[in-house]
Amino acid sequence: MRFLSWTRRLSALAAAAVFVCAAQAGAQANLSTQGFGFPPGQFSTRTWGTGGAIAELDPFSPVNPASIALQTSRIITFQIEPELRTVKSPGGSERTTTARYPNISVAFPVGKGVVLGLGASTLLDRTSTTEFNTNQVLDNADTVPIQTRYRIDGAMSDVRLAAGWNATRWLRLGLGAHAITGHNLVEIGQTFDDTSQFADFSQSIVLSFSGYAASAGLQAASKNWTLALSGRFGGDLRATIEDTTLSKARVPLHFGGALAYTGIANSAIAIRTAHDSWSDLDGLGTAGLKGVDSWDSSIGADFAGPRLGSRTIFLRTGYRIRTLPFQAFGLDGVAHDVDENSVSGGLGTTFANGRVLTDFAAIYANRSAGLPVSEHAWTLSIGISIRP
């Protein structure tokens, strides 16, 4: 039938468009996964416990390539981060759970103070579902109710090969090469009340990302203080469907710095700030999708706490404020920046004669955008590192 044929054509176009456009906050039922997704921060569980404050110093966080020079033996690290998100709006509240696996890496010394590391971390996580009802007007002025459902599942990942060098007793340097990869699986489905005349429709498309970047960093340490700086410099980034290039942009420029007081044995009190040029992604999506250049700042501490037998229990706490990279659109079509503040706490210790390192962190985040929609999220981060 002509109506069904045109409906399918329009649905196919809508499915392609949803790859690269932001949905309204009210329809998408969240504030955090607008645009190309939510940035977890590329933090290890240990860093999460301090609110991100020690990211530039932590060898398990793929932020500063100089930090992996702190590794003294071969090590494998992985982590899991389930998030329970609650969104409140005038229409009620909704809870969703997202399981993320944001960080996996290996590192090994190669001699003369040099350590190599290879890992993959989540740059942007994109998991969302949108449902809405419309009425299609037919040629004879009759209308047909249609329920449309979009589901997006995917992520943009950062695969990094890095080298850290202990240049002197007080100076560490690092370089990194990055491959930006990933995909978004987009599914669109339409159902009709009148199934005797109109057949339900569904379609799925995979949008792939590919790009590259380079990074550099340093750590300078005195008796009681450590200064750390790092930057990631973006190259080309492409969005493709199969072998067809849809759009091009740049990998976002990132730079950050931290200052830590390390005068307490096996402890650190740190303050950090970082800047991300998310607007470098403009052009990868539709003209209406604009990235927000933003600052990400935190303060936190990692203390050597009580001892349990031969083990030291490390205690952590921190506070973080930042602006998310993509705006939320209200029902009036006006875009609003999404701000996030979070508090966190964690602990860590070792097992098996120091061969297994286990870290836990709990993060509570509050997200707002000046809209009648609020979002709160609990995230539990669990990290395990094994020295073979």
C-alpha positions as CSV (number, residue, x, y, z in Angstrom):
1,M,0.0,0.0,0.0
2,R,1.2,3.5,-0.8
3,F,0.8,4.7,2.8
4,L,2.9,1.8,4.2
5,S,5.5,2.3,1.5
6,W,6.0,6.0,2.4
7,T,5.9,5.2,6.1
8,R,8.8,2.8,5.7
9,R,10.8,5.3,3.7
10,L,10.3,8.0,6.3
11,S,11.1,5.5,9.1
12,A,14.4,4.6,7.4
13,L,15.3,8.3,7.1
14,A,14.4,8.8,10.7
15,A,16.5,5.9,11.8
16,A,19.5,7.4,10.0
17,A,18.8,10.8,11.5
18,V,18.6,9.6,15.1
19,F,22.3,8.6,14.9
20,V,23.4,12.1,14.8
21,C,20.8,14.2,16.5
22,A,19.8,14.9,20.1
23,A,16.4,14.1,21.3
24,Q,14.3,16.2,23.7
25,A,14.9,15.6,27.3
26,G,11.3,14.9,28.0
27,A,11.0,12.2,25.2
28,Q,14.4,10.6,25.9
29,A,13.7,10.5,29.7
30,N,17.3,11.5,30.7
31,L,19.7,14.4,30.7
32,S,23.0,12.6,30.6
33,T,23.0,10.7,27.3
34,Q,22.1,13.5,24.9
35,G,24.0,13.8,21.6
36,F,26.7,11.3,21.1
37,G,26.5,10.1,24.7
38,F,27.7,10.4,28.3
39,P,31.5,10.7,29.2
40,P,32.3,8.5,32.2
41,G,35.7,10.3,32.5
42,Q,38.1,7.5,31.7
43,F,38.8,7.1,35.4
44,S,39.9,4.0,37.3
45,T,38.0,2.9,40.3
46,R,40.7,4.2,42.5
47,T,40.4,7.7,40.8
48,W,36.6,7.5,41.1
49,G,36.9,7.2,44.8
50,T,38.6,10.6,44.9
51,G,36.1,12.2,42.6
52,G,38.6,12.3,39.8
53,A,41.2,14.4,41.7
54,I,44.1,11.9,41.2
55,A,43.4,11.1,37.6
56,E,46.6,12.8,36.4
57,L,48.7,10.8,38.9
58,D,47.0,7.4,38.8
59,P,48.7,4.7,36.6
60,F,45.3,2.8,36.3
61,S,43.5,5.8,34.7
62,P,44.3,6.3,31.0
63,V,44.5,10.1,31.3
64,N,48.2,11.0,31.7
65,P,50.6,8.7,29.8
66,A,53.4,9.6,32.2
67,S,51.6,7.9,35.1
68,I,52.2,4.4,33.8
69,A,55.9,4.9,34.5
70,L,54.8,4.2,38.1
71,Q,54.1,0.6,37.4
72,T,57.0,-1.6,38.6
73,S,55.8,-5.0,37.2
74,R,53.4,-6.5,34.7
75,I,49.8,-5.8,35.6
76,I,46.3,-6.4,34.1
77,T,43.4,-4.1,35.1
78,F,39.7,-4.2,34.4
79,Q,36.6,-2.7,35.9
80,I,32.8,-2.7,35.9
81,E,30.4,0.2,36.6
82,P,26.7,-0.3,36.9
83,E,24.7,2.9,37.1
84,L,21.2,3.2,38.6
85,R,19.6,6.4,37.1
86,T,16.4,8.1,38.3
87,V,14.8,10.8,36.2
88,K,11.9,12.9,37.6
89,S,9.6,15.0,35.4
90,P,6.1,16.4,35.6
91,G,5.0,13.1,34.0
92,G,6.4,11.1,36.9
93,S,9.7,9.3,37.6
94,E,11.6,6.6,35.7
95,R,14.5,4.3,36.8
96,T,16.9,2.7,34.4
97,T,20.1,0.6,35.0
98,T,23.1,0.7,32.7
99,A,26.1,-1.7,33.0
100,R,29.3,-0.2,31.8
101,Y,32.7,-1.8,31.3
102,P,34.7,1.4,31.0
103,N,38.4,0.5,31.4
104,I,40.6,-2.5,30.6
105,S,44.4,-2.3,30.3
106,V,47.8,-4.1,30.6
107,A,51.2,-2.6,31.4
108,F,54.7,-4.0,31.6
109,P,58.2,-2.6,32.1
110,V,60.6,-2.9,29.2
111,G,63.8,-1.8,30.9
112,K,65.7,1.4,31.7
113,G,62.8,3.1,33.4
114,V,60.4,2.6,30.5
115,V,56.9,1.1,30.9
116,L,54.5,0.3,28.0
117,G,50.8,0.2,28.4
118,L,47.9,-0.8,26.1
119,G,44.2,-0.3,27.1
120,A,40.7,0.6,26.0
121,S,38.4,3.0,27.8
122,T,35.0,4.5,27.2
123,L,35.1,8.1,25.8
124,L,31.3,8.4,25.3
125,D,28.6,5.9,26.3
126,R,25.4,6.0,24.2
127,T,22.5,3.9,25.5
128,S,19.0,5.3,25.3
129,T,15.4,4.6,24.3
130,T,12.8,7.0,23.0
131,E,9.1,6.3,22.5
132,F,6.3,8.5,21.2
133,N,2.9,8.3,19.6
134,T,1.8,10.2,16.5
135,N,-1.2,10.2,14.0
136,Q,-0.6,9.8,10.3
137,V,-3.2,11.5,8.1
138,L,-4.3,9.5,5.0
139,D,-5.4,10.7,1.7
140,N,-9.1,10.4,2.6
141,A,-8.5,12.5,5.8
142,D,-8.6,9.4,8.0
143,T,-5.9,9.1,10.6
144,V,-3.9,6.1,11.8
145,P,-2.3,6.0,15.3
146,I,1.4,5.0,15.2
147,Q,3.7,4.2,18.0
148,T,7.4,4.8,17.2
149,R,10.3,3.5,19.3
150,Y,14.0,4.4,18.9
151,R,16.7,2.4,20.7
152,I,20.4,3.3,20.6
153,D,23.1,1.1,22.1
154,G,26.8,1.7,21.7
155,A,29.8,3.7,22.7
156,M,32.8,5.7,21.4
157,S,36.0,4.1,22.8
158,D,39.6,5.2,23.2
159,V,42.2,2.5,22.5
160,R,45.6,3.8,23.7
161,L,49.2,2.6,23.3
162,A,51.3,4.6,25.7
163,A,54.9,4.7,27.0
164,G,56.0,6.2,30.3
165,W,59.6,7.0,31.2
166,N,61.2,7.7,34.5
167,A,63.5,10.4,33.2
168,T,65.0,11.2,36.6
169,R,64.2,10.5,40.2
170,W,61.7,13.4,40.3
171,L,60.5,13.6,36.6
172,R,58.3,11.2,34.6
173,L,57.4,11.7,31.0
174,G,54.9,10.0,28.7
175,L,53.5,9.7,25.2
176,G,50.4,8.0,23.8
177,A,48.9,7.1,20.5
178,H,45.1,6.7,20.4
179,A,42.7,5.0,18.1
180,I,39.1,6.2,18.5
181,T,36.7,3.4,17.6
182,G,33.2,2.3,18.3
183,H,29.6,2.0,17.0
184,N,26.0,2.9,17.7
185,L,23.4,0.2,17.0
186,V,20.2,2.1,16.2
187,E,16.9,0.2,16.0
188,I,13.6,1.8,14.9
189,G,10.2,0.2,15.2
190,Q,6.7,1.3,14.4
191,T,3.5,-0.4,15.5
192,F,-0.1,0.2,14.3
193,D,-3.4,-0.2,16.2
194,D,-5.0,-1.4,12.9
195,T,-2.9,-4.5,12.1
196,S,-5.4,-5.7,9.5
197,Q,-4.4,-3.0,7.0
198,F,-0.9,-1.9,8.2
199,A,2.0,-4.1,9.0
200,D,4.4,-3.3,11.9
201,F,7.8,-2.1,10.8
202,S,11.3,-2.5,12.2
203,Q,14.8,-1.6,11.0
204,S,18.3,-1.5,12.5
205,I,21.4,0.3,11.3
206,V,25.0,0.4,12.7
207,L,26.9,3.7,12.7
208,S,30.6,3.2,13.2
209,F,33.3,5.7,14.4
210,S,37.0,5.8,13.5
211,G,39.6,8.4,14.3
212,Y,43.0,9.0,15.9
213,A,44.7,11.2,18.4
214,A,48.0,11.6,20.3
215,S,48.7,12.5,23.9
216,A,51.6,13.6,26.1
217,G,52.1,14.2,29.8
218,L,54.5,14.8,32.7
219,Q,54.8,14.4,36.4
220,A,57.2,16.4,38.5
221,A,57.6,15.4,42.1
222,S,59.3,17.0,45.1
223,K,59.5,15.7,48.7
224,N,55.9,16.8,49.5
225,W,54.3,17.8,46.3
226,T,53.6,16.4,42.8
227,L,52.5,18.4,39.8
228,A,51.0,16.6,36.8
229,L,50.0,17.9,33.4
230,S,48.6,16.1,30.3
231,G,47.0,16.7,26.9
232,R,45.3,14.8,24.2
233,F,45.5,16.3,20.7
234,G,42.7,15.1,18.3
235,G,43.0,14.0,14.7
236,D,40.3,13.3,12.2
237,L,37.2,11.4,13.3
238,R,34.7,9.8,10.8
239,A,31.2,8.4,11.1
240,T,30.4,5.7,8.6
241,I,27.6,3.3,7.7
242,E,29.3,0.2,6.2
243,D,31.7,1.7,3.7
244,T,30.0,5.1,3.3
245,T,31.3,8.1,5.1
246,L,28.5,10.2,6.5
247,S,30.4,13.0,8.2
248,K,33.7,14.1,9.6
249,A,34.9,16.0,12.6
250,R,37.9,16.1,15.0
251,V,38.6,14.1,18.2
252,P,38.0,16.5,21.1
253,L,41.1,18.3,22.4
254,H,41.7,17.5,26.1
255,F,44.1,19.0,28.6
256,G,44.3,18.8,32.4
257,G,46.5,19.4,35.4
258,A,46.6,18.4,39.0
259,L,48.5,19.3,42.1
260,A,48.8,16.8,45.0
261,Y,50.2,17.0,48.5
262,T,52.0,13.7,49.1
263,G,53.7,14.6,52.4
264,I,51.7,11.9,54.3
265,A,53.1,8.4,53.7
266,N,51.2,6.4,51.0
267,S,48.6,9.2,50.7
268,A,47.6,12.0,48.4
269,I,45.4,15.1,48.7
270,A,44.8,16.5,45.2
271,I,43.0,19.1,43.2
272,R,42.5,18.7,39.5
273,T,40.9,20.5,36.6
274,A,40.6,19.5,32.9
275,H,39.1,21.0,29.8
276,D,37.4,19.2,26.9
277,S,36.7,20.9,23.6
278,W,33.6,18.8,22.8
279,S,32.7,21.4,20.0
280,D,35.4,19.6,18.0
281,L,32.7,17.0,17.3
282,D,30.5,19.6,15.6
283,G,30.0,18.4,12.0
284,L,29.8,14.7,13.0
285,G,26.1,15.2,13.6
286,T,23.3,17.4,12.3
287,A,23.6,21.2,12.2
288,G,21.5,21.5,15.4
289,L,23.8,19.3,17.5
290,K,26.5,21.4,19.1
291,G,29.1,20.2,21.6
292,V,29.7,22.2,24.7
293,D,33.3,23.0,25.6
294,S,33.5,22.4,29.3
295,W,35.6,22.2,32.5
296,D,35.8,19.2,34.8
297,S,37.1,20.0,38.3
298,S,37.5,17.9,41.4
299,I,39.1,17.8,44.8
300,G,39.8,14.6,46.7
301,A,42.0,12.5,48.9
302,D,43.5,8.9,49.0
303,F,44.6,8.0,52.5
304,A,46.4,5.0,53.9
305,G,43.9,3.9,56.5
306,P,43.7,1.1,59.1
307,R,45.5,-2.2,58.7
308,L,43.7,-5.5,58.5
309,G,46.4,-8.1,59.3
310,S,49.2,-7.5,56.8
311,R,46.9,-5.4,54.5
312,T,46.5,-1.6,54.4
313,I,43.0,-0.4,53.7
314,F,43.1,2.8,51.6
315,L,40.2,5.2,52.2
316,R,39.1,7.7,49.5
317,T,36.7,10.6,49.2
318,G,36.1,13.4,46.7
319,Y,33.8,16.0,45.1
320,R,33.5,16.8,41.4
321,I,31.7,19.4,39.2
322,R,31.5,19.5,35.4
323,T,29.3,20.4,32.4
324,L,28.3,17.5,30.2
325,P,29.2,17.7,26.5
326,F,25.7,17.8,24.9
327,Q,22.7,20.0,25.7
328,A,19.2,18.9,26.5
329,F,16.3,20.3,24.5
330,G,13.1,21.3,26.2
331,L,9.7,20.8,24.7
332,D,10.0,24.4,23.5
333,G,13.1,23.5,21.4
334,V,15.4,25.6,23.5
335,A,18.8,24.0,24.3
336,H,20.1,24.0,27.9
337,D,23.5,23.1,29.3
338,V,23.5,20.0,31.5
339,D,25.5,20.5,34.7
340,E,26.6,17.6,37.0
341,N,28.0,17.6,40.6
342,S,28.9,14.4,42.4
343,V,30.3,13.1,45.7
344,S,32.2,9.9,46.0
345,G,33.9,7.6,48.4
346,G,35.8,4.4,48.1
347,L,38.3,2.0,49.5
348,G,40.9,-0.5,48.3
349,T,43.3,-3.1,49.4
350,T,45.5,-6.0,48.2
351,F,45.2,-9.8,48.3
352,A,47.4,-12.8,47.4
353,N,50.6,-11.2,48.8
354,G,50.0,-8.0,46.8
355,R,49.4,-9.7,43.5
356,V,45.7,-8.8,43.4
357,L,44.5,-5.2,44.0
358,T,40.8,-4.6,44.5
359,D,39.1,-1.2,44.6
360,F,35.5,-0.1,45.3
361,A,33.9,3.3,44.8
362,A,30.4,4.6,45.1
363,I,29.4,7.8,43.3
364,Y,26.2,9.9,43.7
365,A,25.6,12.4,40.9
366,N,23.0,15.1,40.5
367,R,22.3,16.5,37.0
368,S,20.3,19.5,36.1
369,A,19.6,21.7,33.0
370,G,17.2,24.4,34.1
371,L,14.3,22.2,32.9
372,P,11.4,20.6,34.7
373,V,13.4,17.4,34.5
374,S,16.0,16.3,37.1
375,E,18.3,13.3,37.1
376,H,20.1,11.5,39.9
377,A,22.4,8.5,39.6
378,W,24.2,6.1,41.8
379,T,27.2,4.4,40.3
380,L,29.2,1.5,41.8
381,S,32.7,1.1,40.4
382,I,34.6,-2.1,41.0
383,G,38.2,-2.5,39.8
384,I,40.5,-5.5,39.9
385,S,44.2,-5.4,39.0
386,I,46.3,-8.6,38.8
387,R,50.0,-8.9,38.8
388,P,50.8,-12.2,36.9
